[in-house]
Amino acid sequence: MKVKNFLKSRLPKELQNRLRENRRFVRNLARSVKAFFKPSRINEDWSRWYKKDFLGPERCFGELKTSIPSHVKNVIDFGCAAGRNLSAFNGEYNLYGVDIVDKANIEWRMQFQSLTYIQSPLQDLAIEEPLDDFLCISHGCIMYLNKNQQREFMQYLVDKGCRNFIFQEYDRRTLHLNAYSEKGPKVGYPFENFLNLRKQWFREDLPTWIRLEGRP
Ligand SMILES: C[S@@+](CC[C@H](N)C(=O)[O-])C[C@H]1O[C@@H](n2cnc3c(N)ncnc32)[C@H](O)[C@@H]1O
């Protein structure tokens, strides 16, 4: 019997309603319990990404900067690591970085003028303010969410008002390049283009997914 049906048949109506009202909290709690008993398939060591000079910023962010609509005031990087991609926007936008690692373990790429770090898995991200004047970016991070998690995450961004995105992530055709694979030793998932973002190539092996829209 599915957990949902089990709860439906056993729990009093009022408690069911309360759980429904707090769906996001309940979902995250269930996920944490599940993760505790069933370790993740992702087994990559990300520590090199938290080092200051591991790699320079990705080309796509620098080149697309001139196309960012004028109402965008903030840039948020999902899986920011040491902030190498945020460095392309330093001094021009308020910067936000999200990652799972403790801030104390990050060697920031540079002294950022305005950077807010949020330690959180993308699956549990909870930001209070609307994100309609944010540009959302990522490089090689959304690929660690499975298809359902990606769908929920994209829906979360849209619900928060996000309209501008630059994601550089493998898709089904390119995931196996650089040894990422759904089955291999490093595990990643293909980027599912749920928001129907435009695809462009700034690197041969890795597509960039873009939407940059002005005010309606
Ligand atoms: C391949 S590294 C890329 C780092 C960075 N985007 C860059 O290009 O330098 C993947 C990053 O995603 C972060 N990450 C992995 N799974 C995550 C999750 N579920 N939520 C938030 N960050 C995650 C890792 O800690 C790591 O910093």
The ligand as an SDF file (V2000), in Angstrom:
LIG
                    3D

 27 29  0  0  0  0  0  0  0  0999 V2000
   30.4360   20.0620  -10.3140 C   0  0  0  0  0  0  0  0  0  0  0  0
   30.4230   21.1830   -8.9560 S   0  0  0  0  0  0  0  0  0  0  0  0
   30.1740   22.7560   -9.7980 C   0  0  0  0  0  0  0  0  0  0  0  0
   30.4740   23.9280   -8.9240 C   0  0  0  0  0  0  0  0  0  0  0  0
   30.2350   25.3140   -9.5140 C   0  0  0  0  0  0  0  0  0  0  0  0
   28.9230   25.4590  -10.0780 N   0  0  0  0  0  0  0  0  0  0  0  0
   31.2800   25.6720  -10.5300 C   0  0  0  0  0  0  0  0  0  0  0  0
   30.9590   25.6400  -11.7360 O   0  0  0  0  0  0  0  0  0  0  0  0
   32.3900   25.9800  -10.1430 O   0  0  0  0  0  0  0  0  0  0  0  0
   28.8090   20.8440   -8.2620 C   0  0  0  0  0  0  0  0  0  0  0  0
   28.4310   21.7340   -7.1020 C   0  0  0  0  0  0  0  0  0  0  0  0
   27.0550   21.4830   -6.7870 O   0  0  0  0  0  0  0  0  0  0  0  0
   26.9290   21.3680   -5.3910 C   0  0  0  0  0  0  0  0  0  0  0  0
   25.7520   20.5130   -5.1460 N   0  0  0  0  0  0  0  0  0  0  0  0
   25.6190   19.2080   -5.4150 C   0  0  0  0  0  0  0  0  0  0  0  0
   24.3970   18.7740   -5.1200 N   0  0  0  0  0  0  0  0  0  0  0  0
   23.7310   19.8430   -4.6300 C   0  0  0  0  0  0  0  0  0  0  0  0
   22.4150   20.0440   -4.1430 C   0  0  0  0  0  0  0  0  0  0  0  0
   21.5510   19.0470   -4.0900 N   0  0  0  0  0  0  0  0  0  0  0  0
   22.0590   21.2800   -3.7310 N   0  0  0  0  0  0  0  0  0  0  0  0
   22.9400   22.3080   -3.7830 C   0  0  0  0  0  0  0  0  0  0  0  0
   24.2110   22.1730   -4.2370 N   0  0  0  0  0  0  0  0  0  0  0  0
   24.5960   20.9590   -4.6510 C   0  0  0  0  0  0  0  0  0  0  0  0
   28.2590   20.7770   -4.9240 C   0  0  0  0  0  0  0  0  0  0  0  0
   28.5080   21.0360   -3.5690 O   0  0  0  0  0  0  0  0  0  0  0  0
   29.2320   21.4800   -5.8560 C   0  0  0  0  0  0  0  0  0  0  0  0
   29.6460   22.7150   -5.3350 O   0  0  0  0  0  0  0  0  0  0  0  0
  1  2  1  0
  2  3  1  0
  2 10  1  0
  3  4  1  0
  4  5  1  0
  5  6  1  0
  5  7  1  0
  7  8  2  0
  7  9  1  0
 10 11  1  0
 11 12  1  0
 11 26  1  0
 12 13  1  0
 13 14  1  0
 13 24  1  0
 14 15  1  0
 14 23  1  0
 15 16  2  0
 16 17  1  0
 17 18  1  0
 17 23  2  0
 18 19  1  0
 18 20  2  0
 20 21  1  0
 21 22  2  0
 22 23  1  0
 24 25  1  0
 24 26  1  0
 26 27  1  0
M  CHG  2   2   1   9  -1
M  END
$$$$
